[in-house]
Amino acid sequence: MTLKNNTMTILITALAVLFGGVFLYFYNRLVKLDNLAREAWSGIDVQLRKRHDLIPLLVNTVQGYARHERQLFDAITSLRTRGMSATGVRESEKAEVELSKALGKLFVVVENYPELKASQNFLELQRDISRIENDLQKARRYYNGTVRNYNIIIEQFPSSLVARITGRRSRDFFDIQNESERNVPGVNL
């Protein structure tokens, strides 16, 4: 009877160690991918802050030439504030889509002012915004790639069990909703 009990004890211990090892392996992968996704979001956040910092300079520069566009300037300022105070991916995404649309309208207004388009200060702001938009696009791709990897492990078996036990949830992608919103504000250099 003791041989049978010893064998059973060894078997149960081996299974417990095996399940514990599997649990720890997937838990550590989840932690790693979660941290990568958070790091990727911080990259987007940095680019959004740079973008938000340039907007007042851009508005002030254009405002000197196009004083009658007050409603557009106010809308851009309001959308910038919304974007800066956004919490979470979905809220940031929505604010940034609307801000991109408003900036696109601003660059259309600029087309009516040749002296503004020739201004060295304005040209420099355009280059800076274009650079930031490109960096933001790269940061968005990196973030979405890390979120994709994280969400895959959250949904795959057996890691989905570990995710459920530890309270891990899938993350939202930072994506622009439709084709008309996918256009980056036009910047003509």
C-alpha angles and dihedrals in degrees: 000000000000092000089054091047092047092049091048091048092050091048093049091046091049091050091047091051091046093050091044091052093048090047092050092046094054093039090055091048090052091050091049094049092044090054091047090052091050090049090049091051090053088057090055090045091054092052092046090052091051089049092048091049092054096048097076090050091050093047092048092049094050092040090064089063104030106041094160092064092078094132092056092047091050091048092051091048091049093047091048090054091048091050093049093050096043116124119202134013098278095049092047091047093053094046093048093049090054092045091051090053091050092048089050089055089049091055089050089054090051090060088071092060113064093177090055092049088053094049112116091217092053093046090053091050090050091053092048093049091047090052092048092048089053092048090047090053090052092047090049092052092049092048093048090049092053091045090050091053092046093048091049093057090044089057100039123093128270094014089057088067091053090047091051093047092049094043097245116159131192117266129234121250118237098234138145111244108225141013095258089055094046094077115104112225108278114254117185114197 
